[in-house]
Amino acid sequence: MKKQTIIYKDHPRFKLKADFYGVNIDRAPCVVYIHGGGLIWGSREDLSEAFIKLFMDNGFAIWSIDYRLAPESKLKDILEDVQDALGWLKTEGARQFSIDPKRIAVLGGSAGGFLALNTGLFAEKPRAIVSFYGYGDISTKWAAEPSAFYRQNDLIPRELALKLLSNEIISEGPIETRYLYYLYARQHGVWVQEITGLDPAFKQAELLQLCPIHQVNPDYPPTLFLHGTMDTDVPYEQSVFMRAALLKKDVPARLITIPDGEHVFDKNFNDPIVQEALGQVISFLENHL
């Protein structure tokens, strides 16, 4: 699978990259992929070959992006990066690649799903959004308080967690080390504060501005949610509630429920239930792009 790596944002202190996978179609529709990782780890290369092949075989170009990672950078910076990535794709990307800038969808998983849901609030919106086990609200207990699930593991002390961070702005974070920082943050109930720089106890109004569920409007793009009922990282209800918020605004929104599905259920790519769900993702994109 031939890819082109582009620097879409060149800043004196950091460079942000994206990988483009083109298809042999004139003015092809394009899917922007946003990786997960709790906003703390991961990179554009987390997109699996199976997913790349799925989209390309169905006529979709792919644009997999990096963004600045927390806690060295905060959520407002990250959202700015996603906005800039979309802006680059619609302007420079449309000139360099054979894509239709009016037929762009955004897809993400987990934290990437959260960022994808935020793109529906941008001035320049995608035509459609797909959220795999994402979330629309980081102001509530599941995100802002210590996680009972993660506290079943050995507690990560703050002294160790701080050693895992960088003195520089980073946009590619290996799971081997960065995940431990996420684990620490979820265990101690400081994840929201670490990724936003806001203390939920004192900055609730500002925090709600960063939660798509509280900001949706009738202009929000059609959205497809996929979520497993046994997700121990992001509650299934996050997709239920976000879909309900969209429907209240008469925005087309659908939820595909994966019975007994865990977080990152799609790692079982060849499971018949997953394959059926992915087929519905393709149909959704074909209908809206």
N, C-alpha and C positions, 0 to 999 in steps of 0.2 A: 504494500500500500504506500504509494508515493505521497510524501508530505512536504510542505514548504513551511519552514519556521520563519516567522516574521517578528520583528520588534515593533510592537504597536504603540509603545510608550517609552520614550527615551528621556529620562530625567537625569540630572547630574548625579543623583544619589542612588538611582536604581534604573534597571531596564526591565520591561515586561514583555514576555514573549507569548506567541500563540502559534499553534500548528494548524495549517489549512490542508484539508484533504478534498481535492476536487473530483468532480465527476464529468464525464464526457457529454455534457448537456449544455446547450447555450442558455445563459441566464437561469441557472439552476436555483432552486430554493436552497436555503442554507440553515443548518441547525447549529446554534452556538451552544457549546457544552461547557458547563461550569462545574469544576470538580468540588467534591466535598472535603471533609477533614476538620470539621468543627471551626473553620476559619483559621486554624492554627497549623495544619500540615497539608501536604498534597501538592500536586502540580498538574499541568495540562496533560502530562503523559499518563495520568491515571485512567484515561479513557481506554478501554480494552479493545483489542483487535476485533473481537466478536461484535462489539457495538459499532465500531467503525464500518465493518463489512455490512452489518444490517442496514445502516443508513445509506451507505453508498450503493448497495445493491438495489435500493428502492428510489434512487435518483436524487438523494440529498447530499449536498456538499456539507462539510463539517468544519467548524472553527472552534478549536479547543484552547481555552485561554488560561494563562496564569493571572494572578492578582496578588497584591501585597498581603502578607499574612499577619495575623494578630499573634501575640499582643504587641509586637514591635510596631505595628500599624493598627489603626482602629477602624471600626466598621464604616465610618464616613469616608475614610480613605479608600477602603475596599470597594464601596459602592461607586465611588468616583472612577476607579479603575474599570469596573464592569461597564459603566456608562461610556468611558473612553474607548473600550474595546468594541462596543457596538457602533460607536461613532466612526471609528477607523474602518470597520467592515463595510459600513454603508457608503463611505466616501472612497477612500483609497482602495479598500477591498474590492469594491465594485469596478474600479478601473483596472486592477491587477488580475482579478480572477473572473471567471465566467459565472457570476452569480447575479441574481435579481435582488437588489437592495430593498425591494418592497416585499420580498417573501422570505423573511427571517423569523425563525422561532428560537426560543431560548429553552434549554433543557438542563437540569441540574439535579444532583442527588444529595440529600441531607443538607449540609450547609450550602452546597451548590443549589439545592432546591430553594432554600431560603433566599439566596441572591437572585435566582431566577424569578421568584415571586416579586421581588423588589423591582425588577425591570418593568413590571406592569404599571409602575408609578412614575417612570421616567417620562420626560417630555417627548423623547423619541422612543416609542414603545415597539417591541416586537409584535408580529402578527398573532403569535400564539405562544403559550408557555406550557411546559411539561415539568412537573415537580415529582421526583421520586423521593418518597419518605422525607419531604421537606417540612418546613414549619413557617407559620405566619406570625407567630407571637413569641417574643423572647422576654416578655415582661412578667410572665406568670411563674408559678412554683416549679414547674418541670425544669425550667431553664435557670431560674434565679436562686433556687435553694439547693442544698446538698442532695445529690442523687443517691437514693437508697440502693439502687442497682450497682452503681460504681463503688459505693462504700463497702460492698462485699469483698472487694479486692484489698490488698495491703494498702494502707493509706500512704500517699506520696507526701513526704514532708516539704514544706515551702523551700527550705534551703536547697534541696535537691532539684526541685522544679525550676528555681531561678537559674541554676547552672545550665539548663537546657536551652536558654534563650540566647539570642544573638545581639551583638552591639550594633549591628547594621540592619537596614531594611532588607527583608528577604521575601522572595516570591516563590520559592521552591523549598518545601520542608519535608525531609524524610520521616516517614511514619515511625521508624525505629526509635527515634528520640523525641520527636515532637508530640507523639501520641501521649507520652507520659505527662506532658504538660497539660494536655486536655484532660487526662484522667485526674490529675491534681485539681484542676479548676472545677470539674464537675463534682468531685468528692467533697470539696470544701465550700461549694456554693458561690464561687467567685467567677465563674465562667463569663456571665453577662458583663460583669464589670471589667474583666480582662479584655474582652473583644470590643467593647464600646467606649471604655474610659468613663462610664457613668455608673454611679452607685444606685441600684434600683430603689433603695430605701429613700433616697433624697431627690432623684432625678427622674421620677416616673413620667412626667409629661414629656420630657425630652426623649425618653426611651420609647414611648408610644409612637413617636414620629419615625422610629426605625423599624416599626412592626407593620408589615403590609396589611394585616387583618384590620387594623384600625385606620387605614388610609385609603381603602379601596373606593373606587368611584365607578359610575356607569361606563366610562371609557376604557376600563380595564380589559385586556385581551382575553379571548377564550382560553380556558385553562383546564388541563388534565392532571389529576392527582393519582399517584399510585402509592399504596401504603399497606404494610403488613400489620395484622392485628396483634402480633406478638413482638412488636418492635420495642426493645428495652432502652434504646437510646433516644429516639424521638417518638413521643406518644402518637399512636394512630389517630387520636382525637384532633391532633394539630391539623391534619388534612381535612377531617370532617368539619371542623369549625371554620377553616379558611374557605372551603367550598361553600358552606352556608352563608358566609359573609358576601361572597361573590353573587350567589343566587339572589340575595336580598337586593342587590343592585342590578338585577336582571342581566348579569354577565353569564354567558354560557360556561358552565363548569361541571365537570364530571369526575367521579372518584372510582377508581378501580381498586377494590379491596382484595388483598392477597390473604386468604384464610390461613391463620397460623404462621404467616410470613414474618420473618425477622428483619432486622435492619440490614440493608444491602442484600435483600432477598434475590436480587438479579444476578448475584455472583453464581447462582445455580442457573446459568444461562440456558441450558438445554432442558430444564424442567418443563414439562408440558404446560403447567399453569403459568410459568414465566413466559414461555413462548407465546401463549395465547394473549397475555397482557401486552407483550411487545408488538404483536400484530395489531392490537388496538391503538397503540402509540403511533404506529405508522399510518393507520387509517385516519387518526385524528389530525396528524400533520398534513396528510394529503388533502383533507377536507378544508383545512384552514390556511394553507399556503398557496 
